[in-house]
Amino acid sequence: MHTYEIAIYNQKVRELVADGERHKRYEDSWADTHYIEFKAETEASAITKCRNKYPQDDGFVIEAVLQV
């Protein structure tokens, strides 16, 4: 098992914050990059875990994946 750090933000929140508005579901902090660790056997598995928790359809964008 490896630990992967995934850099992720929410594009929808970022756009709303830039326009002075707020997302109804996610905090403004999601406009900034968050670094979240996932334990997984492979990088692909870590990305899948991340996507399950932070769906692309909800505006989440993965910027980078690093094995730590």
GROMACS elastic network, one bead per residue, 0.5 to 0.9 nm:
[ bonds ]
;  ai    aj funct       b0    kb
    1    39     6  0.63782   500
    1    40     6  0.53936   500
    1    42     6  0.79532   500
    2    38     6  0.82786   500
    2    39     6  0.55636   500
    2    40     6  0.54238   500
    2    41     6  0.56845   500
    2    42     6  0.72102   500
    2    43     6  0.85853   500
    2    67     6  0.71649   500
    2    68     6  0.76568   500
    3    37     6  0.64579   500
    3    38     6  0.56989   500
    3    40     6  0.63868   500
    3    41     6  0.83708   500
    3    43     6  0.89615   500
    3    46     6  0.83060   500
    3    66     6  0.85339   500
    3    67     6  0.58958   500
    3    68     6  0.55805   500
    4    36     6  0.81645   500
    4    37     6  0.54654   500
    4    38     6  0.52880   500
    4    39     6  0.62683   500
    4    40     6  0.73429   500
    4    42     6  0.86575   500
    4    43     6  0.69792   500
    4    46     6  0.65665   500
    4    47     6  0.88229   500
    4    65     6  0.65586   500
    4    66     6  0.54657   500
    4    68     6  0.56747   500
    5    35     6  0.61962   500
    5    36     6  0.54758   500
    5    38     6  0.64430   500
    5    39     6  0.89026   500
    5    46     6  0.87216   500
    5    64     6  0.81365   500
    5    65     6  0.57581   500
    5    66     6  0.51460   500
    5    67     6  0.62075   500
    5    68     6  0.65505   500
    6    34     6  0.79599   500
    6    35     6  0.55410   500
    6    36     6  0.53011   500
    6    37     6  0.62008   500
    6    38     6  0.75983   500
    6    46     6  0.82932   500
    6    47     6  0.78592   500
    6    50     6  0.78791   500
    6    62     6  0.69259   500
    6    63     6  0.75333   500
    6    64     6  0.57918   500
    6    66     6  0.64560   500
    6    67     6  0.87518   500
    7    33     6  0.61173   500
    7    34     6  0.56054   500
    7    36     6  0.65904   500
    7    37     6  0.89615   500
    7    61     6  0.84948   500
    7    62     6  0.58616   500
    7    63     6  0.53000   500
    7    64     6  0.51034   500
    7    65     6  0.64112   500
    7    66     6  0.84554   500
    8    30     6  0.84633   500
    8    32     6  0.82770   500
    8    33     6  0.53261   500
    8    34     6  0.52955   500
    8    35     6  0.64745   500
    8    36     6  0.77015   500
    8    54     6  0.87557   500
    8    60     6  0.66675   500
    8    61     6  0.55271   500
    8    63     6  0.56432   500
    8    64     6  0.74126   500
    9    13     6  0.84072   500
    9    14     6  0.79905   500
    9    29     6  0.87477   500
    9    30     6  0.54578   500
    9    31     6  0.59593   500
    9    32     6  0.57982   500
    9    34     6  0.60841   500
    9    35     6  0.89217   500
    9    59     6  0.81876   500
    9    60     6  0.56006   500
    9    61     6  0.54797   500
    9    62     6  0.68124   500
    9    63     6  0.76992   500
   10    13     6  0.54217   500
   10    14     6  0.61804   500
   10    15     6  0.87972   500
   10    26     6  0.86646   500
   10    30     6  0.53840   500
   10    31     6  0.56874   500
   10    32     6  0.77017   500
   10    33     6  0.80639   500
   10    54     6  0.89667   500
   10    56     6  0.87601   500
   10    58     6  0.78122   500
   10    59     6  0.51114   500
   10    61     6  0.59132   500
   10    62     6  0.88391   500
   11    15     6  0.61943   500
   11    16     6  0.86497   500
   11    30     6  0.82927   500
   11    31     6  0.68125   500
   11    58     6  0.87752   500
   11    59     6  0.52016   500
   11    60     6  0.61588   500
   11    61     6  0.65931   500
   12    15     6  0.52387   500
   12    16     6  0.62521   500
   12    17     6  0.86238   500
   12    23     6  0.76935   500
   12    31     6  0.79757   500
   12    58     6  0.77782   500
   12    59     6  0.53450   500
   12    60     6  0.79085   500
   13    16     6  0.51009   500
   13    17     6  0.59928   500
   13    18     6  0.84435   500
   13    21     6  0.86711   500
   13    22     6  0.70808   500
   13    23     6  0.57642   500
   13    26     6  0.71215   500
   13    27     6  0.77709   500
   13    28     6  0.63856   500
   13    29     6  0.83210   500
   13    30     6  0.62125   500
   13    31     6  0.52305   500
   13    32     6  0.89725   500
   13    59     6  0.77841   500
   14    17     6  0.52734   500
   14    18     6  0.61649   500
   14    19     6  0.87632   500
   14    28     6  0.77040   500
   14    29     6  0.87789   500
   14    30     6  0.70918   500
   14    32     6  0.73415   500
   15    18     6  0.51292   500
   15    19     6  0.64289   500
   15    20     6  0.88345   500
   15    21     6  0.85335   500
   15    31     6  0.77906   500
   16    19     6  0.50890   500
   16    20     6  0.62945   500
   16    22     6  0.57846   500
   16    23     6  0.66094   500
   16    28     6  0.86746   500
   16    31     6  0.85923   500
   17    21     6  0.52087   500
   17    22     6  0.60135   500
   17    23     6  0.80106   500
   17    28     6  0.66428   500
   17    31     6  0.70038   500
   18    21     6  0.74111   500
   18    31     6  0.87759   500
   19    22     6  0.87231   500
   22    25     6  0.86993   500
   22    26     6  0.82097   500
   22    27     6  0.77197   500
   22    28     6  0.66663   500
   23    26     6  0.55896   500
   23    27     6  0.68716   500
   23    28     6  0.72247   500
   24    27     6  0.81788   500
   26    29     6  0.81614   500
   26    30     6  0.68598   500
   27    30     6  0.59321   500
   27    31     6  0.82369   500
   28    31     6  0.57661   500
   28    32     6  0.80845   500
   29    32     6  0.56330   500
   29    33     6  0.82111   500
   29    34     6  0.84888   500
   30    33     6  0.67675   500
   30    34     6  0.72313   500
   30    60     6  0.87931   500
   31    34     6  0.89886   500
   33    63     6  0.82395   500
   36    50     6  0.86023   500
   37    46     6  0.86895   500
   37    68     6  0.87499   500
   38    46     6  0.58035   500
   38    47     6  0.84632   500
   38    49     6  0.73771   500
   38    50     6  0.74136   500
   39    42     6  0.88234   500
   39    45     6  0.87291   500
   39    46     6  0.66195   500
   39    49     6  0.88613   500
   40    43     6  0.71159   500
   40    44     6  0.84941   500
   40    45     6  0.57770   500
   40    46     6  0.52449   500
   40    49     6  0.82868   500
   41    44     6  0.84735   500
   41    45     6  0.65586   500
   41    46     6  0.76412   500
   42    45     6  0.51648   500
   42    46     6  0.63919   500
   42    47     6  0.87612   500
   43    46     6  0.50434   500
   43    47     6  0.62483   500
   43    48     6  0.86476   500
   43    65     6  0.75623   500
   43    66     6  0.83492   500
   43    67     6  0.76741   500
   44    47     6  0.51030   500
   44    48     6  0.62133   500
   44    49     6  0.87062   500
   45    49     6  0.62220   500
   45    50     6  0.85805   500
   46    49     6  0.51188   500
   46    50     6  0.61804   500
   46    51     6  0.86121   500
   46    65     6  0.86931   500
   47    51     6  0.60316   500
   47    52     6  0.85431   500
   47    62     6  0.85410   500
   47    65     6  0.80077   500
   48    51     6  0.50431   500
   48    52     6  0.61495   500
   48    53     6  0.87201   500
   49    52     6  0.51739   500
   49    53     6  0.64521   500
   49    54     6  0.85243   500
   50    53     6  0.52369   500
   50    54     6  0.57450   500
   50    55     6  0.77401   500
   50    62     6  0.88092   500
   51    56     6  0.65372   500
   51    60     6  0.82520   500
   51    62     6  0.88308   500
   52    55     6  0.58010   500
   52    56     6  0.88778   500
   54    57     6  0.87217   500
   54    58     6  0.73815   500
   54    59     6  0.84241   500
   54    60     6  0.60563   500
   54    61     6  0.87034   500
   55    58     6  0.53730   500
   55    59     6  0.70384   500
   55    60     6  0.59923   500
   55    61     6  0.86147   500
   56    59     6  0.52043   500
   56    61     6  0.63978   500
   56    62     6  0.86206   500
   57    60     6  0.72142   500
   62    65     6  0.77106   500
